[in-house]
Amino acid sequence: MNTGIKQNHEKQRFEVHINNSVGYMTYELNDGFIDYTHTIVPRELGGKGLGTDLVKYGLAYARVNHLQVKPTCSFVVAMIEKNKVYQDLLVED
């Protein structure tokens, strides 16, 4: 996992800076849950697993902070569906 990921509280996102490019995952923090809204990886950083690293970081953040996850980002949804270890984080309807 990419250890250069940092939380940017002001922009409400987790981000990683590589060379002059930034990959990030945005979120909205709500009462008891977090919504991961978008995962953005610039073309020049694509194919390196950066999007997956950002999602793993965000899901670990949710777990450590006792937050349920209600993702609207399709990439986050797909990752949770593929990895049972994260499914307990989902907000129950």
C-alpha contacts under 8 A as a table, 3 or more apart, distances in Angstrom:
res1	aa1	res2	aa2	distance
1	M	53	D	5.37
1	M	56	K	7.98
2	N	5	I	6.41
2	N	50	L	7.22
2	N	53	D	5.95
2	N	54	L	7.94
4	G	16	V	5.78
4	G	17	H	7.44
5	I	14	F	6.47
5	I	15	E	5.38
5	I	16	V	4.59
5	I	17	H	7.80
5	I	54	L	7.21
5	I	57	Y	7.66
6	K	14	F	5.57
6	K	15	E	5.48
6	K	16	V	6.39
7	Q	12	Q	7.63
7	Q	13	R	6.03
7	Q	14	F	4.39
7	Q	15	E	6.31
8	N	11	K	5.64
8	N	12	Q	5.83
8	N	13	R	5.37
8	N	14	F	5.88
8	N	15	E	6.94
9	H	12	Q	4.84
9	H	13	R	6.66
11	K	26	T	7.85
12	Q	26	T	5.88
12	Q	27	Y	5.67
12	Q	28	E	6.77
13	R	24	Y	6.38
13	R	25	M	5.36
13	R	26	T	4.10
13	R	27	Y	5.68
14	F	24	Y	5.43
14	F	25	M	5.30
14	F	26	T	6.52
14	F	54	L	6.98
14	F	58	G	7.21
15	E	22	V	6.62
15	E	23	G	5.62
15	E	24	Y	4.13
15	E	25	M	6.54
15	E	54	L	7.47
16	V	22	V	5.63
16	V	23	G	5.38
16	V	24	Y	6.36
17	H	20	N	6.93
17	H	21	S	5.78
17	H	22	V	4.58
17	H	23	G	6.66
18	I	21	S	5.39
18	I	22	V	6.33
18	I	45	L	7.96
21	S	42	P	7.02
21	S	44	E	7.85
21	S	45	L	7.61
22	V	41	V	7.30
22	V	42	P	7.06
23	G	39	T	7.84
23	G	40	I	5.62
23	G	41	V	4.51
23	G	42	P	6.24
23	G	45	L	7.68
23	G	50	L	7.38
23	G	51	G	7.63
24	Y	39	T	5.87
24	Y	40	I	5.31
24	Y	41	V	6.58
24	Y	51	G	7.91
24	Y	54	L	6.87
25	M	36	Y	7.02
25	M	37	T	7.36
25	M	38	H	5.48
25	M	39	T	4.20
25	M	40	I	6.14
25	M	54	L	6.40
25	M	55	V	7.28
25	M	58	G	7.91
26	T	36	Y	5.92
26	T	37	T	5.56
26	T	38	H	5.30
26	T	39	T	6.55
27	Y	34	I	6.66
27	Y	35	D	5.39
27	Y	36	Y	4.36
27	Y	37	T	5.36
27	Y	38	H	7.36
28	E	34	I	5.80
28	E	35	D	5.13
28	E	36	Y	6.60
28	E	37	T	7.21
29	L	32	G	8.00
29	L	33	F	6.39
29	L	34	I	4.60
29	L	35	D	6.42
30	N	33	F	5.29
30	N	34	I	5.74
30	N	35	D	7.54
32	G	66	H	7.89
32	G	67	L	5.51
32	G	68	Q	6.46
33	F	67	L	4.83
33	F	68	Q	4.47
33	F	69	V	5.48
33	F	70	K	6.77
33	F	91	V	7.42
34	I	62	A	7.25
34	I	67	L	6.42
34	I	68	Q	6.36
34	I	69	V	5.09
34	I	70	K	6.13
34	I	71	P	7.58
35	D	69	V	5.92
35	D	70	K	4.83
35	D	71	P	4.75
35	D	72	T	6.53
36	Y	39	T	7.97
36	Y	69	V	7.56
36	Y	70	K	7.05
36	Y	71	P	4.74
36	Y	72	T	6.08
36	Y	73	C	5.92
36	Y	76	V	7.15
37	T	71	P	6.31
37	T	72	T	5.08
37	T	73	C	4.69
38	H	72	T	7.55
38	H	73	C	4.99
39	T	51	G	6.58
39	T	54	L	7.72
39	T	55	V	7.79
39	T	73	C	6.86
39	T	75	F	7.04
39	T	76	V	7.84
40	I	51	G	7.21
41	V	45	L	6.30
41	V	46	G	6.23
41	V	50	L	7.06
41	V	51	G	6.26
42	P	45	L	5.44
42	P	46	G	6.35
43	R	46	G	5.03
45	L	48	K	6.57
45	L	50	L	7.37
46	G	49	G	7.33
46	G	50	L	7.17
47	G	50	L	7.56
49	G	52	T	5.29
49	G	53	D	6.23
50	L	53	D	4.97
50	L	54	L	6.17
51	G	54	L	5.14
51	G	55	V	6.31
52	T	55	V	5.16
52	T	56	K	6.13
52	T	79	M	7.89
53	D	56	K	5.12
53	D	57	Y	6.08
54	L	57	Y	5.10
54	L	58	G	6.17
55	V	58	G	5.03
55	V	59	L	6.10
55	V	76	V	6.25
55	V	79	M	7.81
56	K	59	L	5.15
56	K	60	A	6.07
57	Y	60	A	5.12
57	Y	61	Y	6.13
58	G	61	Y	4.96
58	G	62	A	6.29
59	L	62	A	5.02
59	L	63	R	6.27
59	L	69	V	7.85
59	L	86	Y	7.35
59	L	89	L	7.96
60	A	63	R	5.07
60	A	64	V	6.14
61	Y	64	V	5.27
61	Y	65	N	6.10
62	A	65	N	5.21
62	A	66	H	5.96
62	A	67	L	4.80
62	A	68	Q	6.65
62	A	69	V	7.01
62	A	89	L	7.69
63	R	66	H	5.11
63	R	67	L	6.11
63	R	68	Q	7.69
63	R	89	L	7.09
64	V	67	L	7.81
67	L	89	L	7.40
68	Q	89	L	4.95
68	Q	90	L	5.58
68	Q	91	V	5.32
69	V	89	L	5.49
69	V	90	L	4.75
69	V	91	V	5.58
70	K	90	L	5.95
70	K	91	V	5.54
71	P	74	S	7.62
71	P	76	V	6.37
71	P	77	V	6.15
72	T	76	V	7.68
72	T	77	V	7.24
73	C	76	V	5.40
73	C	77	V	6.36
74	S	77	V	4.95
74	S	78	A	6.10
75	F	78	A	5.19
75	F	79	M	6.25
76	V	79	M	5.12
76	V	80	I	6.25
77	V	80	I	5.29
77	V	81	E	6.20
78	A	81	E	5.07
78	A	82	K	6.17
79	M	82	K	5.19
79	M	83	N	6.14
80	I	83	N	5.20
80	I	84	K	6.73
80	I	85	V	7.93
80	I	86	Y	5.51
80	I	87	Q	5.87
81	E	84	K	6.71
81	E	87	Q	7.06
83	N	86	Y	6.01
83	N	87	Q	7.23
84	K	87	Q	5.20
84	K	88	D	7.88
85	V	88	D	7.11
86	Y	89	L	5.66
86	Y	90	L	7.61
87	Q	90	L	5.63
